[in-house]
Amino acid sequence: MDNPVSLRRDGNVAIITVDNPPVNALRHGVRKGLFECFTQARDDASVEAIVVTGAGRTFVAGADITEFGKPSQPPGLMDVISLIDDISKPTIAAVHGTPLGGGLELTMGCHFRVAAAGTRLGLPEIKLGLIPGAGGTQRLPRLVGVEKALPMILSGDPIPAKDALAAGLVDEIVEGDLVTGAVAFARKVLAEKRPLTRVKDREEKLKNIRANPQKFDEIVAQHAKKTRGLHAPAAAIEAIRMTLDTPIDEAQKKERELFLKLVVGDQSKAQRHIFFAEREAAKVPGIGKDVAPREIKRAAVIGAGTMGGGISMNFANVGIPVTIIENDEAALKRGMATIEKNYQMSVQRGSLTPENMGKRLALFNPTTDLNALKDADIVIEAVFENMPVKKELFGKIEKIAKKGAVLATNTSYLNVDEIAQVTSRVPDVLGMHFFSPANVMKLLEIVRGKDTAPDVLATAMAVGRKINKVPVVVGVCHGFVGNRMLSARGIEAEKLLLEGALPQDVDGALTEFGFPMGPFAMSDLAGIDVGWRSRKERGVRAEIADTLAEAGRFGQKTGKGFYLYEGRSPRPDPEVEKLIVDASVRLGVTRRNVSKEEIIERLIYPMVNEGARILEEGIATRPGDIDVVWLYGYGFPAWRGGPMHWADTVGLKKIRDRLRQLARESGDKRHEPAALLNKLADEGGTFADYARQKAA
């Protein structure tokens, strides 16, 4: 748009409106328009107050991050805010939707803020590996106090308008038309001759922390575990600490320097890559805007175990009635008891009210009658991971489900096309692979069968977003994207144990890399028996894991696995070390010291190689899709950007050459570099280059 900012008059009040769809991002044209309109309103003697608002679904939802890392075009956002700061007429920000980041910083340049009831306000820059760069770290504490501002900035999570009002970030919540309410508020300010104290001059809410500076360190300590090793939180803490003893103009200058340093850093580049990759993952080849999803008013989930119960909760959480079906009454009661317990925990944490818990539970229809799925618009099977069992069940489902119902299997590995073939409605069938715990984990792998109808795929994507998942479409192969790559890592992890590493060495290297836990702690959490049973079906053996399983050491649930457990706390077990050493001797493997660097190479390089094969085969559409899968499903550190982005930062030639070396030394053909990896390494290219070429 040529004129994304406009000015109109309502009597003596100037109304400045930002109209830059879809989210009124602060691109150069918007900043320029704001600067010009505020200057015009400032210089017009007949204007006594100024309201700034946003057209469309939201007030300014932040900066235009496509401009990050490019030469800045004046005016910058700080120039606009400085201009507003110096205006002696009342300035009022009228906000709705999601005033975030630079949008919220813009409002804090005004004297007052009014908000529509459903508004959510925040500074989410930390999620992009950044800090607020236009005064946010200095102004938010002056409005809400350091005690509230520090957690808001370190988490990046927005707060609802009612909480913003209670904290002092918002001055009034407007019912009815927002701009009409904001103009009325402006006239009330004029009539009452309210003092026009700039946010930058407010000191009252800093007095407590200034008088008790150790309180600042106590708040920081509460976030230490989540922020360890991350550059942006450290910079945010440094900037916010300046509110205690540094003049605001000097502090804002330092804040900007910290912001600009982060923008060019690898961590922020990685997190911005994920931001865009997540949005790209929503674009599915062959599914244009003309493909309308089917309407989903009621769901059915078959299986009330850990997965089925968690999947069912997703529907109830967003107000969709769900029928949950089990074979027998005892299993059904256990499943519903677990669901109720999960909700009770949310109530105890304060994230759910008892009233809302009751509303959600009322949406469940627990039953042992498979015929109860006949009214469901989507049916999700979540039973044991066994092909004959699933085929038999789908043969029954198709005879009961209503015409047009989406039929989904929550399989982790199995061939969705083979399952679909037992039905007479193959186009209605696809995979919806949830991750455990399904009511918590964000990733949803949507498995597109070779004959899945476009509108069925569009429906699954829409459902995924509706239930607050991050959906990624993948193709049919054993393990799809996430588990196929995980399998490559798991094989290598076992080999490392036999060659000289111990479980705590391998897990320690990966947690230091940034994962929340390593492969052996994860196996103990999930249950060693799960993988053991799957491998037995496939005729595959993992020497150490299967020996543990055969000894009844299933992990946390038995108190023994790769580690010993007291509660959930693991500690190394001498018995496991002996078992590993004995296995090395039995198999004729000479043990040696294995460095952390080698552990990382041996675990992650094969994953990258498998990712390249997945791209070659068309199982994933883009490298970024793989990164999103690994971030949201497996805990790959966001600040490393996912395995494919991380590989680009390491250098594909380095990874390719090391894989060749591993293939020679081990004789394991799995390490032979994928054709795509070879090609990109020879060209000096990256997976990002591949994605751009494919999109062109």
N, C-alpha and C positions, 0 to 999 in steps of 0.2 A: 504494500500500500504506500502511495506517495505521501499521504498525510495521516500517519497512524495516531496522531494526537490532535485533538480539537479543543476549542474553547467556546463556550456559550455563556449567556448571562441568565440568571434568575434574579431580576432586580439588582440589588447591590452585591449579590454573590456571584463570583465567577466559578464556573464548573469546567474543570479540565478533564477530558476523557481520553484514556488510552484505548485504542482499538487496533490491536495487532494480533489477530488470531494465530494459533488457537489459544495461547495462554498469556498473551500480552508480554512476551519476553522483551527484555530491555536491550534490544538491538540498537545500533547506532541511530537509526531514524527515530526511534522512540525517545532516546535520551535527548536528541536535538530538538524534537517537538516539545518535550517537557520543558526544556530550558527556555525555548522561545515563548511558550504559553505562560509560564510562571513570570517571565520578565514582562510580558504584556500586561498581565493582571496586576503585577506589582506597580507598574508605572501608570495604570489607569486610576485616576483620582476617584472615579465614581464606583470603583470596586472596593468594598469594605472588608470582604472575607473571600477566601479561596478554598474550594473543595476539589480534590483530585480523586478520580475514581476510574474503574475499568469497565469496558464494554464486554459483553459475552459472558462466558461461564465463570470467569474469575478475574480478580484484580491481578496485578502483575505477579506472575508466579516465579519470577527470578530472572537471572541474566540469560542472555543467549549464549549458551556454552560453545556453540560453533565458532564464536569469536575468540575463545580462549587461546592463548599462544600466538595470536596474530597481532600485528601492530595496532595499538589503540587509536581510535579515531575520536577526537574531542567533539562534544564534551563527554567526559567520563561521568559515571554515576556520582562520584564524590563532588564533581563540579555542580551537578544538578542539586545535590543535597546542600551544598554550601550556599547556593543561591537561595534555596528555600529557607535555610537557617537565618539568613539576613533580612528576610521580609518581615516588616513590622505589623502586617495585617494578620489576623487569625488564619492559619492554614490547617485544613482538616482533611485527613485521608479517610475516604469512605470505601471500605474493603468488603469483599465477599469471596467465596470460593477458597483459594489457597494462596494468600499473599506470602510468598516464600523468598528466602535469600535476599537478593537485591530488591525485590518487591517490598519485603518487610523493612529493609534498610531505608528505602524511599519513604515509607510511612513514618519512620522514626526521625526523619528530617522535619516533619510537620509538628505543629504545636499539639494537635489532638488527633485521635483515631476513633472512628466509629465503625462497627462491624455488623453485618447481617448475622442472624442467629446460627447458621450452619458453617460459619467460617472457621478455617483452621490455619493458624499462623505459626511460622517457624523459620529457622535458619539451617537448612539441610546441607550446607556446603561440605561438612565433614564427610558425608557419604560419597563425595566426589574427590576426596583426598585434599580438600581445601579448607580455608576458614573464611568467614565473612570478610570481604575486602573493601567495604564502603562504610566503615564505622560501626558495624554490627556488634563487634566484641566490646565496644566502648559504650554504645547507647543502650543496648538491651539491659546490661546490669544497672544502668541509671534509672531505668523504668521499672524493672521487676526485682532488682537486687541480685547480687552475685550468687546467692544460694539457689535461686531459680534459674538464672541465666546460664550458669556454668553447665548444669546437666542438660539444658535445652540445646546448647551449642555442641556439646560433646556427643550427644545422641543424634542430633539432627532431626529429632522427631517433632512434628508440629503439635500444638496444643489447641483445643477447641476454644471458641470465642468466650464461653462462660468462664473458663479458667484464665484466659487472657484478661478478662475484665477484673476478676478477683486479684490477679497479680499486678495490675496497673498498666499492662501493655495496651489495653483498650479502655476508652473512656465511657463508651456507651454502646449497648447492643440495640440495633434498630429493628423494630418490627415493621412489616410492610415495606413499601418502596424505599430502597436504600438511599438513593440520591435525595429524594424528598425529605427523608429523615435527617440526612447530613446537612442539608440547607437549613432545616429547622434548628439543628444543633448549632450551626454557625451563627444564626440570628440570636439564639439564646446566649451564646458567648459574648456577642456584641452588646446585647441588652444588659447583661450582668457585669459587663466590663471586666471579664475575667483576666487575670494576669497572663501574659504571653511568655511563659518561661520556656526557653529552648531546652530540648532534651539534653543537649551537650552541657548545659549549665546546671542540671539537676544533680544534687549531691546527697540528698537525704537518705536514699536507699543504699548508699555506700558506707554510711557511718558505722553500721554494725560490724561489717567485715574489716573495716579499717581499724576499728578499736580492738578487734579480735582476729588478727591475721592468721593465726594457726588454724582457724576454722576453714580458711581457703584450702590449706593442705589436706585437711580432713575430707573435704568434698572431693578433691582431686584423687585421694587414695581410694575412694569408693569406685572410681572408674579405672583404676590402674590396670586391672586384668584385661579389660576390653581394649585398652589403648596402647598396650605394650608393643613397642617396635614400630608404631605408626607415627609418621611425621606430622600429619595434620593436627591430631589431638595435642601433641606437644606444643605446636605453634599456637593453637587456640588457648591453651593454658597460659603460655607466656604473654599473649596479648591481653587476656582478661585480667591477669595479675597486674597489668599496668594501670587498671582502674584504681588501684590502691594508692599509687604514689606518683603517677606520671600525668602531666597536663594533657588534656584530651587531644589537642591538636597534634602534639608530639606523638602521642600514643596512636592516633589514627594514621599518621605517616609511617610508623613502625609496623602497624597492622598491614598496611598496603605492601610494604616490603616483604613481609612474611608471606602474604598471599601470592605475590608475583614469584617468589622463590618456589613455592609449592606447585604453581601452575606448570613450571618447566620440569618438575621432578617426576621420576618414574612411577611413584605410587599414585599420584593424581592422574597421570596419563592412563594408568591401568584401570583406575576406577571410572574414569570418563569413558574408556573403551567399553566397560561393562554397561554403563548407562545407555550408550547407543546400541550395543549388541542386544540388550534386552528388548529394545524397541524394534530392532530389525527382525528379531525372532518372531514377532507378531505378524510379519509379512510372509505368507505361505504361498509358494509358487502354485499357480492354478486356482487360487482362491481370491478372486477379486471382490470389490465392493458390491458387485451385482449378485454375489452368492449369499443368500439370506440364511442365517442359522434357524434351525427348528426351535419352536417355543418349548421351554422346559418349565413346567409348573410343578411337577412331582417327580421324585427320584426313588429308585429302589436299589438297595445294596444287598448282595447275597454274601453272607458271611459276617458274623458279629465278633470276630477275633480282633487282634490288635489293629490290623489293616482295615478290615471292614468297619469296625467301630469308628476309627479315625476318619475314614472317608465319609461316613454318614454324618459325623459332626460338622464337616465342612458345609454340607447342605443346610442343616438346621441353623448353623451360625448366620446364614444369610437369608433365613426366612423361607426356605424351600422345604415343604413336607417330605419326609423320607421314610420309606418302608424298609426295615432291616430284617433280613430273613436268615434263620439258622435251621440246622437239621433237627435239633432237639431242644427242649425247653430249658434244660440245665445250661447248655452253652449260650442260649439266648439271654438268660438271666445274668450269667457272668459278664457277657458283653455289655449289657445295659448298665450293670453295676459299675463297670470300668468307665463307661461314658459319663455316668453321674459323678463318679469320683474325679474325673478330669475337670468337669465343670465346677465341682466344689473347690478344687485347688485354685481355679481362676477367681472364684468368689473370695477365697481367703487372701489371695494376692491383691485383690481390689480391682482387677481388670474386668470383672463381670459382677453385675448386681444380682442378688437373689431373685429379683423379679424377672430379669432377663434370662437367668438360668431356667426358671420355670417355663418361660415362653419357649425356649429352645427344646426342652425335654418334651413339651406338649406336641412338638412337630414330629416326634418319632412314632412310628407304628411298628412295634416289635411283633414278629410272628414266626411260626414254624411252617406256615402254609405258602408254598412257592407260588400258588395261584394269586397271591396278594400283589404280585408285581404287575398284574394285568392293566392297571391304570397308570403306570409310570411312563413318563416321557423319555427317561433315560434309565437304563439298567446297568449297574456295574457289578461284575462278578469279582469277588475277592476271596476265593477259596484257595486251598492248598496248591502250591506250584507243581502241578502234575498234569501232563498233557491229557491222558485218558480221562481223568476226573473233569477237567475243564471241557473237553469235547462232549462228554456225556451231559454235563450241565447245560451247555449251550444248545444241545439238541432239545432239551426240555424248555429252555427259556424261549426259544423261537416259536414254540407252539402256544405259549401263554401271552407273551408280550403283544401289546396292541400294535396295529399297523403304524409305521412311521417312528416307532421308538428307536432310540439310539442304543445299541448293544455294545457294551465295552467290557474288555477283560483287563483286570489289574494284574498283568503278568510282568515279571521282572526280566524274563529271558526268552519265553517261549514264542513260537512262530504264530503270529496273529492270523496270517493267511490260512494256516492249517486249521486253526480254531474256527475261522469264518466259514470254511468249506462244509462243516457239518450242518450249517443252516441253509435255508432256502432264501435268505435275505442278506447275502454277502455284502452288498453296498452299505448296509446299516451297521456293520461291525468294524470296530477299531480297538486299539489298545489305549488305555489310560493308566499309565504307570505312576502311581503315587509313591512317595518316599516316606519311610517310617521315622517318627510318628506322623501319620498322614494328616492329623489335625494341626500340626505345627510346621512341617517342612514345606517350603515354598514351591519346590520344583514339581512340575507335572510333565512327564514325557508323554506326548500324544503320538501313538504309533499308527502311522498311515499304512493301511494294507494296500495291496496292489489294485484292489477294486473298491476301496472305501469311497463312498459318494462325497463329492465336494461339500455339500451342505451338511453332511454328517461331521466332516472334519471342521467346518466352520462352527458347528454347534459345540463340539468338544472344546475348541479354542474359547468360545464365548463363555461356556460353563466354567472353564479354568479361570478366566479372569473374574467371573462373577463370584467364585468361591475363594478369591484372593490368592490364587496360585500364579506362578510364572510359567505359562505353557510354552513348550518347545516341541515342534513337530519333528519326528524322526522316522526313519524307515525300518523295515523288518529285517532283522538279523539276530543272531544269538546275543542277547544282552543289550541290544539297541546301541545307544551311545555311551551312557554312563557306566553300566555294568560291564560292557565289553572292554572299555578302557580299564576299569577297576580290576578285571580279571588279569590283564597284562601286568598290572602292578602287583597283584597278589602272588602270581607265579614267581616274580622276581624277589618279593619279600621272603618267601619260603627259602629260595636259593641263598639269600643273604644269611639266613639263620644257619644253614648247613655249612656255609663257607667261613663263618667266624663271628658274625654279629649275634647279639642277644635281643629279645623283643624290646627291651627298654632302649637299646641303641637305635634300633630302626624307628621306633615311635618317637624317641627324643629328637632325631634328626628332622622328622616331618613336622613335629610341633614347633621346632625352632624355625623351620621354613615358613610356618604360618597356619598350618592345619590345626583345627581344634583338638584332634587326636590322631594317633597313628593307626596303621592297619591292624595291629594286634589288639590294641585297646578297643578299636571299633568292632573287631570280630567278637571279643568278649561281651561287648554291649549288645550286639545283635543276636548272639548265640552261636557258638562254634558249630553246633549241631545243624544249623540251617544250611550252611555251605557244605557240610559233610554229607547230608542227605542228597543235596543236589548233585554233588560230584559222584556219589555212588550210582545215581540214575544214569549218569553219562559215562560211567566206567573210568573216571579220572581219580587220581589220588594226590593229595597234598600231604607229604610225609609227616610233618610235625603236627599240623592242625588235625589231621584225621587220627593220629595216635592219641592226641589229647581227647578227642571226641570219643574214641573207643574206650578210654579210661573213665568216661562219664564227666569229664571236665568241659562243661558247656559254656563256661564264662561266668558273668556276674550272677546269673540265676542259680548257679550251683555253688557259688563262692570260690570257684577255681576254674581257671582257663589258662591263657598264657600267663596270667598273673594270679596272685592270691587276693581275695577281697575281704575287707571288713566294711560292710555297707557297700558304697560305690568306690571306695578308695583303693586303687591297685598298688600292690607292691611286688617286686620280683620274687620268684619262687625258685629256690635251689633245685627242687625236683624237676622243674621245667628245663633249667640249664643242663642238668645231667641228661635228661631225655634228648635234648638237642645235640649235645656232645656225643652221646652214644650213637645217635642216628648218623652223624658225620662219619664216625669210625666205621659203622656198619656199611655205609655206602662208599667208603674209601675216599672221602673228601678231606683234604688237609686244611685244618682251620688256620686262620690268620687274622690279623687286625684289619678291620674295615673302617675307613674314614667316613666322616659325615658327608663329605663331598661325594664320595663314591655311592653312598646310600641314596642321596638325592638323585644322582645321575641314573642309577640302576632302577629306581622306582618311577621317576617321572619321564625320562627319555623314552622308554617303551610306550608310555601312555601317549606321548606326542606322536610317536610313530604310528600307533594304532589310530589316533585321531586323523592322521594324514590318510590312512587307508579308508577310514569312514567317509572322508570327503571324496576320495576317488570313487567310491562305490555309490555315492549319492545318498548315503544313510543320513547324513546331516547336510543341510543346505549351505551353511556358512561356517567358517572357523569360529565366529562369534557365538553361534548356536551351541557349539561344544563348550565354549567358555562359560556360557550361562548355565548349562547343565551341571558343570562341575562346581560352579560357585554356589548355586542354590540347592544342589542335591548331595554334594560330597564335601562341602566345607573348604574348597580351594580358596586361599586367601584373596579377598577382593583386591587388595592393594598390589597383587601380582597379576591380576587381570585374567585369570584362567590359564589352562595349560598351553593353549595355542598362542595367546598373546605373550605369555611368559617365554615361550620358545623363541619368538621373534626377538625378544630382548637379549636372550642368551646368544642367539645367532644360529641359524639353521645349519650352516656348514659345520659348526662345532658339534652340534647334536648328531648330525649325519655321520661325521667321521668317528665319533665315539661309539655309535651303534655298530658301525662296521667293525670296529675293534672288538666290541663285545661278541659279535657274531663269529669272528675268527677265533677268539679265545675260548668261547663256550661251545662252538659248533651248533648253536641254537639258531635255526633259520628265522625264528620270530624276530630276531634283532636285525635282520637284513632290512635296510631302509626302504620305506615305501617309495613307489615311483614318484609320487608328488613331492615327497621330501627331497629325493635326489634331484629332481628338476629344479626346485626352488633353491636348493643349496648351490647347485652348479651356476645358476643365474645370479647368485647373490641376492635373491629375493626373500620375501617374507610371506607368511600366511595372510597378512593384511593386504599385500600386493595381490595375492590370489583372489581374495574377496572382492577387491576393487575391479579386477579384470573380469571376474564372473558377473558382477553387477552391471558392467558397462554394456 
